[in-house]
Amino acid sequence: MEKILVIEDNSSLNMVFEIRLSEAGYSVECVETGKDGVNKAKSNQYQLILLDYNLPDINGAEVYNILKNDVDFKKIPIIFVSAIEKNRLIKIVQDTGADGYISLPFKSKEVVEKVKEVLNRGAKF
């Protein structure tokens, strides 16, 4: 079973991610801060990370850079999740090299589809 780490400070969203992705057959773990996300990522093996851009301690771009500068995480896909303006989010994805984005608000099936697309194809978008 593929494991997904969700780094998101909104507990309601975490519940949605956990329910929908678990129903789709993924193992899901959630944390609510960037620092906890980095620590959790480094102590477990995940196949994908969903990363909120606006976290309470360090922002998602910083978390992304910390992980991607570690050789163990270079190949783990990271998808940004955010309510920021879509064009800005797309620019962040392009600038960082992230594997995609999910704009808030979203439909639950869109999350599952995006996760499957990234995991199955290794697609950049």
C-alpha positions as a printed NumPy array, in Angstrom:
array([[  0.   ,   0.   ,   0.   ],
       [  1.375,   3.399,  -0.99 ],
       [  1.905,   5.83 ,   1.868],
       [  1.04 ,   9.509,   1.627],
       [  2.097,  12.227,   4.042],
       [ -0.22 ,  15.229,   4.317],
       [  1.341,  18.391,   5.767],
       [ -1.659,  20.671,   6.322],
       [ -2.559,  22.901,   9.28 ],
       [ -6.336,  22.642,   8.754],
       [ -7.578,  19.594,  10.682],
       [-10.855,  19.506,   8.701],
       [ -8.928,  19.263,   5.437],
       [ -6.708,  16.595,   6.937],
       [ -9.811,  14.561,   7.73 ],
       [-11.05 ,  14.927,   4.144],
       [ -7.653,  13.916,   2.734],
       [ -7.414,  10.968,   5.095],
       [-10.93 ,   9.679,   4.376],
       [-10.856,  10.111,   0.585],
       [ -7.337,   8.808,   0.049],
       [ -7.861,   5.881,   2.437],
       [-11.018,   4.961,   0.523],
       [ -8.891,   4.979,  -2.645],
       [ -6.487,   2.459,  -1.078],
       [ -3.702,   4.681,   0.25 ],
       [ -2.214,   4.771,   3.715],
       [ -2.383,   8.384,   4.943],
       [ -0.653,  10.195,   7.796],
       [ -1.261,  13.871,   8.595],
       [  0.722,  16.512,  10.469],
       [ -0.102,  20.184,  10.987],
       [  3.222,  22.047,  10.873],
       [  6.134,  22.257,   8.475],
       [  8.651,  21.159,  11.1  ],
       [  6.535,  18.139,  12.038],
       [  6.202,  17.352,   8.332],
       [  9.959,  17.39 ,   7.774],
       [ 10.523,  15.205,  10.838],
       [  7.764,  12.767,   9.866],
       [  9.012,  12.573,   6.281],
       [ 12.54 ,  11.803,   7.453],
       [ 11.396,   9.076,   9.838],
       [  9.14 ,   7.183,   7.399],
       [  9.008,   6.114,   3.785],
       [  6.326,   7.889,   1.78 ],
       [  5.556,   7.623,  -1.906],
       [  3.996,  11.105,  -2.082],
       [  3.624,  14.263,   0.006],
       [  0.703,  16.706,  -0.071],
       [  2.08 ,  20.011,   1.198],
       [  0.138,  23.086,   2.276],
       [  1.857,  26.268,   1.15 ],
       [  0.704,  28.397,   4.108],
       [  1.793,  26.634,   7.279],
       [  1.93 ,  28.212,  10.753],
       [  5.677,  27.815,  11.312],
       [  7.589,  27.58 ,   8.02 ],
       [  5.973,  27.91 ,   4.619],
       [  5.542,  25.088,   2.159],
       [  8.308,  26.342,  -0.151],
       [ 10.79 ,  26.092,   2.721],
       [  9.584,  22.587,   3.6  ],
       [  9.86 ,  21.65 ,  -0.076],
       [ 13.447,  22.951,  -0.259],
       [ 14.49 ,  21.184,   2.94 ],
       [ 13.181,  17.876,   1.625],
       [ 14.381,  18.226,  -1.958],
       [ 17.89 ,  19.173,  -0.816],
       [ 18.074,  15.797,   0.925],
       [ 19.139,  13.048,  -1.484],
       [ 16.635,  10.632,   0.095],
       [ 13.711,  12.813,  -0.998],
       [ 14.688,  13.905,  -4.494],
       [ 12.408,  11.329,  -6.149],
       [  9.414,  11.613,  -3.799],
       [  6.699,  13.635,  -5.549],
       [  5.341,  16.665,  -3.735],
       [  2.012,  18.304,  -4.556],
       [  1.301,  21.775,  -3.167],
       [ -2.117,  22.409,  -1.653],
       [ -3.286,  25.982,  -1.162],
       [ -6.101,  28.515,  -1.268],
       [ -3.814,  31.186,  -2.692],
       [ -4.657,  32.607,  -6.091],
       [ -4.327,  29.862,  -8.711],
       [ -1.866,  31.673, -11.013],
       [  0.403,  32.386,  -8.032],
       [  0.209,  28.73 ,  -7.01 ],
       [  1.096,  27.629, -10.543],
       [  4.102,  29.989, -10.477],
       [  5.248,  28.497,  -7.15 ],
       [  4.997,  25.008,  -8.618],
       [  6.99 ,  26.073, -11.68 ],
       [  9.62 ,  27.882,  -9.6  ],
       [ 10.151,  25.019,  -7.16 ],
       [  9.803,  22.136,  -9.574],
       [  7.012,  20.569,  -7.516],
       [  4.986,  17.786,  -9.083],
       [  1.684,  19.623,  -9.094],
       [ -0.901,  21.531,  -7.129],
       [ -4.384,  21.262,  -5.716],
       [ -6.273,  24.548,  -5.425],
       [ -8.687,  25.061,  -2.579],
       [-11.582,  24.629,  -2.591],
       [-11.496,  21.281,  -4.375],
       [-13.729,  18.318,  -5.068],
       [-12.675,  15.164,  -3.227],
       [-12.439,  13.133,  -6.428],
       [ -9.995,  15.715,  -7.871],
       [ -7.572,  14.995,  -5.033],
       [ -7.661,  11.26 ,  -5.659],
       [ -7.28 ,  11.774,  -9.414],
       [ -4.295,  14.122,  -8.963],
       [ -2.596,  11.733,  -6.538],
       [ -3.126,   8.776,  -8.882],
       [ -1.842,  10.771, -11.855],
       [  1.345,  11.778, -10.094],
       [  2.004,   8.334,  -8.634],
       [  1.167,   6.393, -11.809],
       [  2.84 ,   8.609, -14.373],
       [  5.373,  10.552, -12.398],
       [  3.92 ,  13.483, -14.309],
       [  5.03 ,  17.084, -13.913],
       [  2.27 ,  19.659, -14.39 ]])
